[in-house]
Amino acid sequence: MTVLVRLLYASKVSPNFGPMDMRDILESSRRNNVEQGITGLLIMADGHFFQALEGDRKVVNSTYIKILKDVRHSASIILSSQEVDKRQFSGWSMGYVLSTEKNRPLFLSYSAGKYFDPLAMRSAAAESLLAEIDGYARQLGGTESATDTVI
């Protein structure tokens, strides 16, 4: 039986992470996600990754296990994992948002300190932030381009 789930996790970006690493992550995840039926959104802000993965439970879990083994991530934690009736990011094999001066206030509104720290987020706050980003991205005609920021 196929069960649709959404998994949210956060991790620290490795110290040796460079611009080509993000391009590689996006290209490979988009290619693999289309084949596996996964959709989602990846955010990079203040030295952290914050990501939503949607799809079949077994496939999403398998994908997350691969992410745990990726040296570009460390200190990964699951913020939320739940069965859902509908995908939130159905049009995106992997949407991408980079924190910028323009969208920084949004990220900081979900942070207790002066930096965005998704590792310290409650699951309800993580879900709210994703919903807000999704709303902005759709309003602006969001993109999956590795060089564009959707909000």
ChimeraX commands (.cxc) that place a marker at each C-alpha (Angstrom):
marker #1 position 0.00,0.00,0.00 radius 0.5
marker #1 position 1.31,3.42,-0.95 radius 0.5
marker #1 position 1.05,6.09,1.75 radius 0.5
marker #1 position 1.69,9.75,0.91 radius 0.5
marker #1 position 3.91,11.46,3.50 radius 0.5
marker #1 position 5.70,14.76,4.01 radius 0.5
marker #1 position 9.00,14.71,5.89 radius 0.5
marker #1 position 10.62,17.93,7.11 radius 0.5
marker #1 position 14.19,17.90,8.27 radius 0.5
marker #1 position 16.94,20.37,9.04 radius 0.5
marker #1 position 20.70,19.97,8.96 radius 0.5
marker #1 position 23.88,22.03,9.11 radius 0.5
marker #1 position 25.70,22.83,5.89 radius 0.5
marker #1 position 29.20,21.33,5.91 radius 0.5
marker #1 position 32.10,23.80,6.27 radius 0.5
marker #1 position 33.55,22.89,2.85 radius 0.5
marker #1 position 30.27,23.50,1.01 radius 0.5
marker #1 position 30.67,25.57,-2.17 radius 0.5
marker #1 position 28.43,27.03,-4.90 radius 0.5
marker #1 position 28.89,24.00,-7.16 radius 0.5
marker #1 position 27.71,21.73,-4.35 radius 0.5
marker #1 position 24.28,23.38,-4.38 radius 0.5
marker #1 position 24.03,23.04,-8.14 radius 0.5
marker #1 position 24.98,19.35,-7.85 radius 0.5
marker #1 position 22.41,18.75,-5.09 radius 0.5
marker #1 position 19.64,20.40,-7.08 radius 0.5
marker #1 position 20.46,18.70,-10.37 radius 0.5
marker #1 position 20.73,15.22,-8.89 radius 0.5
marker #1 position 17.74,15.57,-6.56 radius 0.5
marker #1 position 15.51,16.87,-9.35 radius 0.5
marker #1 position 16.53,14.07,-11.68 radius 0.5
marker #1 position 16.16,11.38,-9.01 radius 0.5
marker #1 position 12.98,12.84,-7.53 radius 0.5
marker #1 position 11.15,12.79,-10.86 radius 0.5
marker #1 position 12.04,9.11,-11.24 radius 0.5
marker #1 position 11.00,8.34,-7.65 radius 0.5
marker #1 position 7.83,10.46,-7.53 radius 0.5
marker #1 position 9.19,12.83,-4.87 radius 0.5
marker #1 position 8.33,16.52,-4.67 radius 0.5
marker #1 position 9.57,19.14,-2.25 radius 0.5
marker #1 position 11.38,22.30,-1.34 radius 0.5
marker #1 position 14.96,22.95,-0.22 radius 0.5
marker #1 position 15.91,26.06,1.72 radius 0.5
marker #1 position 19.43,27.21,2.53 radius 0.5
marker #1 position 19.76,29.89,5.18 radius 0.5
marker #1 position 22.38,30.87,7.77 radius 0.5
marker #1 position 24.45,27.73,7.31 radius 0.5
marker #1 position 21.48,25.36,7.47 radius 0.5
marker #1 position 19.43,23.26,5.12 radius 0.5
marker #1 position 15.69,23.05,5.74 radius 0.5
marker #1 position 13.87,20.66,3.45 radius 0.5
marker #1 position 10.46,19.15,2.76 radius 0.5
marker #1 position 10.21,15.82,0.94 radius 0.5
marker #1 position 6.86,14.45,-0.24 radius 0.5
marker #1 position 6.00,11.09,-1.73 radius 0.5
marker #1 position 5.57,7.43,-0.92 radius 0.5
marker #1 position 6.65,6.71,2.66 radius 0.5
marker #1 position 9.24,4.07,1.71 radius 0.5
marker #1 position 10.75,6.24,-1.03 radius 0.5
marker #1 position 10.89,9.36,1.17 radius 0.5
marker #1 position 12.51,7.37,4.00 radius 0.5
marker #1 position 15.05,5.89,1.59 radius 0.5
marker #1 position 15.85,9.36,0.23 radius 0.5
marker #1 position 16.33,10.74,3.75 radius 0.5
marker #1 position 18.72,7.88,4.59 radius 0.5
marker #1 position 20.82,8.89,1.54 radius 0.5
marker #1 position 20.81,12.51,2.75 radius 0.5
marker #1 position 22.07,11.38,6.18 radius 0.5
marker #1 position 25.07,9.79,4.45 radius 0.5
marker #1 position 25.82,12.91,2.37 radius 0.5
marker #1 position 28.93,14.68,3.73 radius 0.5
marker #1 position 27.47,18.06,2.73 radius 0.5
marker #1 position 25.00,17.69,5.63 radius 0.5
marker #1 position 25.63,17.25,9.34 radius 0.5
marker #1 position 23.58,17.22,12.55 radius 0.5
marker #1 position 20.41,16.34,10.65 radius 0.5
marker #1 position 17.15,16.06,12.59 radius 0.5
marker #1 position 13.61,15.24,11.54 radius 0.5
marker #1 position 11.28,18.10,12.44 radius 0.5
marker #1 position 8.10,16.44,11.23 radius 0.5
marker #1 position 7.01,13.31,9.42 radius 0.5
marker #1 position 3.35,12.81,8.74 radius 0.5
marker #1 position 0.85,11.21,6.43 radius 0.5
marker #1 position -0.82,13.81,4.20 radius 0.5
marker #1 position -3.81,13.79,1.90 radius 0.5
marker #1 position -2.27,16.11,-0.67 radius 0.5
marker #1 position 1.17,17.30,-1.73 radius 0.5
marker #1 position 2.04,20.90,-0.89 radius 0.5
marker #1 position 4.80,21.11,-3.55 radius 0.5
marker #1 position 3.20,19.04,-6.30 radius 0.5
marker #1 position 4.65,21.11,-9.15 radius 0.5
marker #1 position 8.24,20.97,-7.94 radius 0.5
marker #1 position 10.61,18.01,-8.14 radius 0.5
marker #1 position 12.70,20.21,-5.83 radius 0.5
marker #1 position 11.95,23.90,-5.33 radius 0.5
marker #1 position 14.81,26.01,-3.99 radius 0.5
marker #1 position 14.94,29.07,-1.76 radius 0.5
marker #1 position 18.12,30.83,-0.71 radius 0.5
marker #1 position 17.98,33.27,2.17 radius 0.5
marker #1 position 18.58,36.81,0.92 radius 0.5
marker #1 position 18.26,40.28,2.40 radius 0.5
marker #1 position 14.82,40.50,0.81 radius 0.5
marker #1 position 13.37,37.36,2.43 radius 0.5
marker #1 position 15.49,37.36,5.62 radius 0.5
marker #1 position 12.72,38.90,7.77 radius 0.5
marker #1 position 10.49,35.92,6.97 radius 0.5
marker #1 position 13.11,33.45,8.19 radius 0.5
marker #1 position 13.91,35.49,11.28 radius 0.5
marker #1 position 10.23,35.70,12.20 radius 0.5
marker #1 position 10.51,31.97,12.94 radius 0.5
marker #1 position 13.71,32.29,14.96 radius 0.5
marker #1 position 14.38,33.12,18.60 radius 0.5
marker #1 position 17.80,34.61,17.83 radius 0.5
marker #1 position 19.40,36.81,15.23 radius 0.5
marker #1 position 20.08,33.86,12.92 radius 0.5
marker #1 position 17.69,31.36,11.37 radius 0.5
marker #1 position 18.13,28.01,13.12 radius 0.5
marker #1 position 15.73,25.36,11.83 radius 0.5
marker #1 position 17.33,22.78,14.14 radius 0.5
marker #1 position 15.59,24.58,17.02 radius 0.5
marker #1 position 12.15,24.81,15.37 radius 0.5
marker #1 position 9.01,23.11,16.62 radius 0.5
marker #1 position 7.29,21.00,13.98 radius 0.5
marker #1 position 4.24,23.33,13.86 radius 0.5
marker #1 position 6.51,26.32,13.18 radius 0.5
marker #1 position 8.37,24.39,10.46 radius 0.5
marker #1 position 5.06,23.54,8.77 radius 0.5
marker #1 position 3.93,27.19,9.02 radius 0.5
marker #1 position 7.14,28.51,7.50 radius 0.5
marker #1 position 6.86,26.10,4.57 radius 0.5
marker #1 position 3.24,27.08,3.98 radius 0.5
marker #1 position 4.20,30.75,3.99 radius 0.5
marker #1 position 7.10,30.21,1.57 radius 0.5
marker #1 position 4.88,28.12,-0.68 radius 0.5
marker #1 position 2.30,30.91,-0.74 radius 0.5
marker #1 position 4.86,33.56,-1.69 radius 0.5
marker #1 position 6.46,31.33,-4.31 radius 0.5
marker #1 position 3.17,30.56,-6.02 radius 0.5
marker #1 position 2.23,34.25,-5.96 radius 0.5
marker #1 position 5.49,35.06,-7.74 radius 0.5
marker #1 position 5.32,32.14,-10.16 radius 0.5
marker #1 position 7.96,30.09,-8.31 radius 0.5
marker #1 position 10.80,28.35,-10.07 radius 0.5
marker #1 position 12.99,25.30,-9.76 radius 0.5
marker #1 position 16.00,27.00,-11.31 radius 0.5
marker #1 position 19.23,26.43,-9.43 radius 0.5
marker #1 position 20.06,30.11,-9.74 radius 0.5
marker #1 position 16.68,31.67,-8.91 radius 0.5
marker #1 position 15.23,32.34,-5.49 radius 0.5
marker #1 position 11.51,31.78,-5.37 radius 0.5
marker #1 position 10.75,34.47,-2.78 radius 0.5
marker link #1:1,2 radius 0.2
marker link #1:2,3 radius 0.2
marker link #1:3,4 radius 0.2
marker link #1:4,5 radius 0.2
marker link #1:5,6 radius 0.2
marker link #1:6,7 radius 0.2
marker link #1:7,8 radius 0.2
marker link #1:8,9 radius 0.2
marker link #1:9,10 radius 0.2
marker link #1:10,11 radius 0.2
marker link #1:11,12 radius 0.2
marker link #1:12,13 radius 0.2
marker link #1:13,14 radius 0.2
marker link #1:14,15 radius 0.2
marker link #1:15,16 radius 0.2
marker link #1:16,17 radius 0.2
marker link #1:17,18 radius 0.2
marker link #1:18,19 radius 0.2
marker link #1:19,20 radius 0.2
marker link #1:20,21 radius 0.2
marker link #1:21,22 radius 0.2
marker link #1:22,23 radius 0.2
marker link #1:23,24 radius 0.2
marker link #1:24,25 radius 0.2
marker link #1:25,26 radius 0.2
marker link #1:26,27 radius 0.2
marker link #1:27,28 radius 0.2
marker link #1:28,29 radius 0.2
marker link #1:29,30 radius 0.2
marker link #1:30,31 radius 0.2
marker link #1:31,32 radius 0.2
marker link #1:32,33 radius 0.2
marker link #1:33,34 radius 0.2
marker link #1:34,35 radius 0.2
marker link #1:35,36 radius 0.2
marker link #1:36,37 radius 0.2
marker link #1:37,38 radius 0.2
marker link #1:38,39 radius 0.2
marker link #1:39,40 radius 0.2
marker link #1:40,41 radius 0.2
marker link #1:41,42 radius 0.2
marker link #1:42,43 radius 0.2
marker link #1:43,44 radius 0.2
marker link #1:44,45 radius 0.2
marker link #1:45,46 radius 0.2
marker link #1:46,47 radius 0.2
marker link #1:47,48 radius 0.2
marker link #1:48,49 radius 0.2
marker link #1:49,50 radius 0.2
marker link #1:50,51 radius 0.2
marker link #1:51,52 radius 0.2
marker link #1:52,53 radius 0.2
marker link #1:53,54 radius 0.2
marker link #1:54,55 radius 0.2
marker link #1:55,56 radius 0.2
marker link #1:56,57 radius 0.2
marker link #1:57,58 radius 0.2
marker link #1:58,59 radius 0.2
marker link #1:59,60 radius 0.2
marker link #1:60,61 radius 0.2
marker link #1:61,62 radius 0.2
marker link #1:62,63 radius 0.2
marker link #1:63,64 radius 0.2
marker link #1:64,65 radius 0.2
marker link #1:65,66 radius 0.2
marker link #1:66,67 radius 0.2
marker link #1:67,68 radius 0.2
marker link #1:68,69 radius 0.2
marker link #1:69,70 radius 0.2
marker link #1:70,71 radius 0.2
marker link #1:71,72 radius 0.2
marker link #1:72,73 radius 0.2
marker link #1:73,74 radius 0.2
marker link #1:74,75 radius 0.2
marker link #1:75,76 radius 0.2
marker link #1:76,77 radius 0.2
marker link #1:77,78 radius 0.2
marker link #1:78,79 radius 0.2
marker link #1:79,80 radius 0.2
marker link #1:80,81 radius 0.2
marker link #1:81,82 radius 0.2
marker link #1:82,83 radius 0.2
marker link #1:83,84 radius 0.2
marker link #1:84,85 radius 0.2
marker link #1:85,86 radius 0.2
marker link #1:86,87 radius 0.2
marker link #1:87,88 radius 0.2
marker link #1:88,89 radius 0.2
marker link #1:89,90 radius 0.2
marker link #1:90,91 radius 0.2
marker link #1:91,92 radius 0.2
marker link #1:92,93 radius 0.2
marker link #1:93,94 radius 0.2
marker link #1:94,95 radius 0.2
marker link #1:95,96 radius 0.2
marker link #1:96,97 radius 0.2
marker link #1:97,98 radius 0.2
marker link #1:98,99 radius 0.2
marker link #1:99,100 radius 0.2
marker link #1:100,101 radius 0.2
marker link #1:101,102 radius 0.2
marker link #1:102,103 radius 0.2
marker link #1:103,104 radius 0.2
marker link #1:104,105 radius 0.2
marker link #1:105,106 radius 0.2
marker link #1:106,107 radius 0.2
marker link #1:107,108 radius 0.2
marker link #1:108,109 radius 0.2
marker link #1:109,110 radius 0.2
marker link #1:110,111 radius 0.2
marker link #1:111,112 radius 0.2
marker link #1:112,113 radius 0.2
marker link #1:113,114 radius 0.2
marker link #1:114,115 radius 0.2
marker link #1:115,116 radius 0.2
marker link #1:116,117 radius 0.2
marker link #1:117,118 radius 0.2
marker link #1:118,119 radius 0.2
marker link #1:119,120 radius 0.2
marker link #1:120,121 radius 0.2
marker link #1:121,122 radius 0.2
marker link #1:122,123 radius 0.2
marker link #1:123,124 radius 0.2
marker link #1:124,125 radius 0.2
marker link #1:125,126 radius 0.2
marker link #1:126,127 radius 0.2
marker link #1:127,128 radius 0.2
marker link #1:128,129 radius 0.2
marker link #1:129,130 radius 0.2
marker link #1:130,131 radius 0.2
marker link #1:131,132 radius 0.2
marker link #1:132,133 radius 0.2
marker link #1:133,134 radius 0.2
marker link #1:134,135 radius 0.2
marker link #1:135,136 radius 0.2
marker link #1:136,137 radius 0.2
marker link #1:137,138 radius 0.2
marker link #1:138,139 radius 0.2
marker link #1:139,140 radius 0.2
marker link #1:140,141 radius 0.2
marker link #1:141,142 radius 0.2
marker link #1:142,143 radius 0.2
marker link #1:143,144 radius 0.2
marker link #1:144,145 radius 0.2
marker link #1:145,146 radius 0.2
marker link #1:146,147 radius 0.2
marker link #1:147,148 radius 0.2
marker link #1:148,149 radius 0.2
marker link #1:149,150 radius 0.2
marker link #1:150,151 radius 0.2
view
